Amino acid sequence: MKVSWFHRFGGPEVLVCEETRKPTPAAGEAVMRVRAVGINHVDLDVRAGTSRIPLTFPHVLGREFAGEVAAIGGEASPLKEGDRAWVSCRVPCATCEFCLSGRDNLCERGGYFGMDLPGGYAEFVKVPISSLQPLPPQVSFQDAAASQIAFGTAWHVLINRGGLRAGNTVLIQAAGSGIGSAAIQVARLAGATIFATASNEQKLQRAKALGAHHLINYSTEENFAQRVLELTSGKGVDVIMEHIGGNVFTRSLECLKTDGVIVTVGAHAGEVVPLDIIPFFRRQLRLVGSKNATVTELRTVMGFVAEGKLKPVIDRAFALADAAEAHRVVDSREIFGKILLLP
Ligand SMILES: [Zn+2]
């Protein structure tokens, strides 16, 4: 079978398409014929070696993928050979206190495809049968491969950690990003009034098309927090999704409503920030972190994708052999939506 993998850390050029032996399933395992795999930014960090995760070479990336079941090991499987499926991106241990209490996103023993386990940048990949999720006929392989991480992460941030509900106001930072555009759709589904920020008018218009109500251009608007306060009669918003860090985090607190919650889920613009504690307790603000999504939440968002209530934004797809070029495109950030490989 064909696989795009890398034998050493480095730039996009270390990704090479080669032949290797097709995996065979042991009992309790299945082999998937991969039809589409989503590229996530973490793939680039793993390939470059900046994520400091020890790997066995050659390494196969690919966290979220969909295709058909090609082979089943053993007897007990709800899915049969030939069935369409998507594969949940993480394999929880199912025995730790977090897994047992339904918080398997916090499991430290489980593994990720493309990280601890060979991923989907290949024609075939071996997975535990428990990771197979049925894919309804109306959802394309490409949509399935572009949905679980963006929508699952956004769902965990807004609904689980932020407690967002109908009638709430929510500020979504960097609405042009993958998680930002996914969060707008989740917030719209929840029935919230959405304030979206982005760096240019084109991204804001796309955010509007996805369901954002109030648009703030932070390259021309001097102070986005001031603008949010003006638009909310000085009250601020109930929930903020903050995945930028640095000044954006600090300033976001200024437009958080009394007793509101800010959910932090990224910090590319600065990891260590000043925090004025006094307004924080006097206004009873809440700061919570958010990590990935539980398998149940992944199933929930994929259910909404199947119903057409969440629709992934796909920029373009590449052949498996063009994985290096696809990584260059993701790194350029000149994209709106997901980049896929089609093995
Ligand atoms: Zn666990």
Residues whose N, C-alpha, C, O or C-beta is under 5 A from the ligand:
A	BS01	ZN	P92 C93 A94 T95 C96 C99 C107 E108
